[in-house]
């Protein structure tokens, strides 16, 4: 069984990401919140064992956008671990 990230941490990320998504995608705050909460990225953020909350909200946004565009949040540079030259 996985440990769940503290709800107060999730609330901060949910609020930040919903605002970023709403602005970028020109959707309502509630629609953006639903989009984020229904994502695999959010599931990963909920899993405290992954410590995704070490990333900034902008990094989580990049991970979410990778998930939306490729179907897999692990395609993000933040998670792949590629060397940047």
Secondary structure as the mmCIF struct_conf table of DSSP 4:
data_model
#
loop_
_struct_conf.conf_type_id
_struct_conf.id
_struct_conf.beg_label_comp_id
_struct_conf.beg_label_asym_id
_struct_conf.beg_label_seq_id
_struct_conf.end_label_comp_id
_struct_conf.end_label_asym_id
_struct_conf.end_label_seq_id
HELX_LH_PP_P HELX_LH_PP_P1 UNK A 2 UNK A 3
STRN STRN1 UNK A 4 UNK A 4
HELX_LH_PP_P HELX_LH_PP_P2 UNK A 5 UNK A 6
HELX_RH_AL_P HELX_RH_AL_P1 UNK A 7 UNK A 25
TURN_TY1_P TURN_TY1_P1 UNK A 26 UNK A 26
HELX_RH_AL_P HELX_RH_AL_P2 UNK A 29 UNK A 37
TURN_TY1_P TURN_TY1_P2 UNK A 38 UNK A 38
BEND BEND1 UNK A 39 UNK A 39
HELX_RH_AL_P HELX_RH_AL_P3 UNK A 40 UNK A 46
STRN STRN2 UNK A 47 UNK A 47
HELX_RH_3T_P HELX_RH_3T_P1 UNK A 48 UNK A 50
HELX_RH_3T_P HELX_RH_3T_P2 UNK A 52 UNK A 54
BEND BEND2 UNK A 55 UNK A 55
HELX_RH_AL_P HELX_RH_AL_P4 UNK A 57 UNK A 70
BEND BEND3 UNK A 71 UNK A 71
HELX_RH_3T_P HELX_RH_3T_P3 UNK A 73 UNK A 75
BEND BEND4 UNK A 76 UNK A 76
HELX_RH_AL_P HELX_RH_AL_P5 UNK A 77 UNK A 80
HELX_LH_PP_P HELX_LH_PP_P3 UNK A 82 UNK A 84
#
